[in-house]
Amino acid sequence: MKPVKFRSRLELTDSKPPWHILRVPKGKVNSFEFKGNLRRVICTLNGTETFPCALFPSRGDYFITLGKKLRQNLGVEVGKLVTIELLKDESKYGLPMPKELREVLKQDREGDKLFHALTAGKQRTMLYYISKTKDVDRRIHMSLILVEHLKNNEGKIIFPKLSEELKRPQFEI
């Protein structure tokens, strides 16, 4: 599938809290033939910043959110035009699977089953938190904690509890 390319102005929503967004006309991505609510894309902004994201529905079209760090990297402010290139994300999870988590799941059948029973959104959340950590030992630690958390909580993520568990010192599992 070919990527689509267009320009959009950075806007600030009037919601509480406000979001910085780029509008995506529905007609630009009709060829992606999204199914249901899953609208995952690989987005490249101004030819320099590439990242996986979701298209959120709004007024018959879509939008992409831009966090502070991304806006700073791009050097854009509200009202500035941004070049957007989108490609339909056809990956299994919508984010790369950290190799550390892949290895933990490979070695723990029950953990693998519980992870894959999570909703796609919860899987992506876990992939995001593990992969944003730079230290490989910390990614291994987080992967082990996540799997143990799922096994100890009937396959559910209890976010406050998981947050506390992740604060435990490494190798104290």
SVG drawing of the C-alpha trace seen along z (x, -y; Angstrom):
<svg xmlns="http://www.w3.org/2000/svg" viewBox="-19 -30 40 53">
<polyline fill="none" stroke="black" stroke-width="0.4" points="0.0,0.0 1.3,-3.4 1.8,-6.2 -0.3,-9.4 1.3,-12.8 -0.4,-16.1 0.0,-19.2 -2.0,-20.2 -1.8,-23.1 -0.9,-22.4 -4.0,-23.2 -4.7,-23.5 -8.0,-21.9 -10.4,-23.7 -10.7,-20.5 -9.5,-20.2 -6.6,-19.6 -5.9,-20.9 -4.3,-18.7 -2.0,-19.7 -3.3,-18.0 -2.9,-17.7 -6.1,-17.1 -6.2,-14.2 -9.0,-14.4 -10.8,-11.1 -10.5,-11.1 -6.7,-11.0 -6.8,-7.6 -9.8,-6.0 -7.5,-3.7 -6.2,-2.3 -9.6,-0.5 -9.6,-0.5 -11.7,2.1 -13.7,1.1 -12.0,-1.2 -8.4,-0.1 -6.8,-3.0 -3.1,-2.5 -0.6,-4.2 3.1,-4.9 3.4,-8.7 6.3,-10.8 6.2,-14.5 8.3,-17.0 10.3,-14.1 12.2,-13.7 10.1,-12.3 8.6,-8.8 6.5,-7.0 3.5,-4.7 0.2,-6.3 -3.6,-6.1 -6.0,-8.3 -8.6,-9.6 -12.1,-10.4 -13.2,-14.0 -16.0,-15.8 -16.1,-13.2 -12.3,-13.2 -9.4,-12.2 -6.6,-13.8 -3.1,-12.9 -1.9,-14.2 1.6,-15.7 3.2,-15.7 5.6,-18.4 8.8,-16.5 7.7,-15.8 6.7,-19.5 10.0,-20.6 11.9,-18.1 10.0,-19.4 10.3,-23.1 6.6,-23.7 4.1,-25.9 0.3,-26.3 -0.7,-27.6 2.4,-26.2 2.0,-23.9 3.4,-20.4 4.0,-17.9 2.4,-14.5 3.2,-11.2 1.0,-8.3 1.4,-4.6 -1.1,-2.0 0.4,-0.1 -0.1,3.6 2.2,4.8 0.8,7.4 0.7,5.0 0.8,1.5 4.2,1.0 7.4,3.0 7.7,6.0 10.7,5.4 13.0,8.4 13.3,8.7 9.5,9.2 9.4,11.5 12.1,13.7 10.2,13.7 7.0,14.7 8.7,17.4 10.0,18.9 6.7,18.6 3.7,20.2 1.2,19.1 2.5,15.5 2.4,15.6 -1.2,16.7 -2.2,14.0 -0.4,11.3 -2.1,12.3 -5.5,12.3 -5.1,8.6 -6.9,6.1 -4.8,4.7 -4.7,1.4 -3.3,2.9 -0.8,4.9 0.4,1.6 0.5,-0.2 2.8,2.5 5.0,2.6 5.3,-1.2 6.4,-1.3 8.9,1.4 10.4,0.1 10.7,-3.5 13.2,-2.3 16.8,-2.6 18.5,-0.1 18.4,3.5 18.5,4.9 15.6,2.6 13.6,3.8 14.2,7.5 13.2,6.6 10.0,4.8 9.1,7.8 9.4,10.2 7.4,8.0 4.6,7.6 4.3,11.4 4.3,12.1 1.7,9.4 -0.6,11.0 -0.2,14.4 -0.9,13.1 -4.0,11.1 -5.9,13.5 -4.6,12.0 -5.7,8.5 -3.5,5.4 -4.2,3.5 -2.3,0.3 -1.7,-1.2 -0.4,2.2 1.7,2.7 3.2,-0.7 4.3,0.1 5.7,3.5 7.8,1.8 9.4,-0.4 10.9,2.6 14.7,2.8 15.9,5.0 16.5,8.7 14.2,8.7 11.5,10.7"/>
</svg>
